[in-house]
Each structure stands twice: as structure tokens, then as C-alpha cells.
Amino acid sequence: VVVPGVSVPELIAVRAVESPGVVAVEAAGGSLTFGELDQRADRLAQVLRGAGVGVGSSVAVLLDRSVDLVVAFLAAVLTGSRRFAHIERLRTDAVVQAILGLARMPSAMTADSSRMEIAMVPKKLPATV
């Protein structure tokens, strides 16, 4: 569905107000309603801004496919980021570094949207996400 002049974050924000309890995202291990998705993405966007992510930034997200991945990308869009890359966590550190180098992205983030924590790679990866 194409909605001219309306961004994905704006559409989600509208749904969060109109239908906050309706499931927006389902993935192995969980689901989020529109209200939860909107709140988590807003909070994570604030954390990302505090870490220096902003308009025109490039964001690589090192996460498995999950509701947190959707939250992370939505949060990145909310900061004004324009380039995105998804790297699955199963990759070795060397492969992650090679991908980041080829994409000309200085670092990637891992995130746990339920705890609003981010970690930047190539720093040591957290044991759990």
C-alpha cells in the first residue's frame, strides 16, 4: 500500500493511537502491538541520538530476525538515518568487520528494545541481547 507524503513512522504512530492493542509485529519469540512498537522505537531512538546517531547517519544493526530488529530499524529511521544494513548475529567478528568495512560503516549496533540497551560493534559484543 502506497500512502503518498506519509512516512512509515508516521503511519505506525497513527496506528499506535487508533489501535494500540493490535499486533503490529510477530516473530519467533514474541510479538509487539502498535502501541508497544511505537513506544519502544521512540525510546530506542532517544538512546541512539545520545550515542551520536542522527540525520544522515549510516546504521548497521547486528541482530537476528526478531521484533527487536524491527524496533531497531524504526528507531534508526526516527533519528533521521538514511543508510541501513542488517547483519545477522551468527556472523563471526571478522565477517562483521569485513561487512562494515565494505559498507563504509564504522560500527554496528546491537539492541534489546525491551531494556533499551545498545552496544556498539566492534567493541566486545554483549553475551546476551
N, C-alpha and C positions, 0 to 999 in steps of 0.2 A: 504494500500500500504506500503510495507516494502522497505526502502531505506537504505541498509547497510552502516554503517560508517558516516551517516549524522543525526544530531540531529534535533528535531522539531524547535528549534530557528534558526538553520542554514537554514532549508527549508523555514521558514517564511521570513527570511532576503533575501533570493534569490528571493522569490515571490514579496517582497516589492520593489525590484529593477526592476524586469522584468515586473510586473503588479501591480504597486502601487495603482491604482484606482479600482481594482477588489475587490468585497466584500469578506472578509475572515470570518467574524463572524456576525451572526444575532441572536438577542434575543429580547424578549419583551422589548420595549422601545428604541431599537436602533440597529445600525449596525456599523461595522468598516471595512475599506478597509485593505488590506495587509500593505499598507504604514502607515496608522494610527495605526494599531495594533503593528507594529514593533517599531514605534516611541514612543508610549505610554508605551510599555513594557520596552524599553530601559531606558526611563526616570524614570519609577517606580522602576526599578532595581537599579538605582543610589540612589534613595531615600531609598530603603531597605538596601543597603550597608551602607549608612550613619547611619541607625538605628541599625547596627550590624549584619544584615543577611548576611551570606556568605557561603563558601564551607562547605558542611556537615551539614548545619543548618536544623532544622525542622521548617516548616511554616504551621500554621493553618490560614485559610482565612475565615473570618466571613462576608459573603456576600450572597445575594440572587443570583439565577442563572441569569446572565447578561453578557454583554460584558465586564464589569469590572472584573468579575470573571475570564474570560479567560485571560485578561491582567495581573491580579494578579498572576495567576499560571505561565504564561510565564515569568513574571518578576522574580518570585522566582527561576525558572529553570536557568535563566540568571545569578543569583547570585551564583549558584553552590549548592543550597539547594537540599537535597536528599529525605526528607520525607515531605509529604503534607497531609493536612486534610482540607476538606471543611465542614464548619458548617453554616447552614442557619441562617440568622439574626432573624428569628422568635423565636428562642430558648430563654428561659429565662437566665438571668445571671447565676443562679445556675446550669442549664443544661450545659451551655457553660463551666463553671468551672469544672464540673464533666467530660465532654468530654476531656478537656485539660489535666486534671489530669490522666485519663485513658491512654491517648495517650502520656503522659510524655512530653507535650509541655508546656513551661512556659507561653506562651502568644499566642494570635491570632492577626491578623491584619485585619482591615477594610480599604478599599481603594476607592478612587474616582480617577480613572485614567485620567479623563478629567481635574482635578485640581491638580493632583499629590500630593494628601494628603493621609497620612496614620495615623491611630490611633491604638495604641496597647491596647488589652484587657488583663488583667482585669481592666485597667484604665476605667474611665467612658466612655461609648460609645458616639460617636457623635450623635447629634439629627438627622442629615441627612448624607447620604452617597452619 
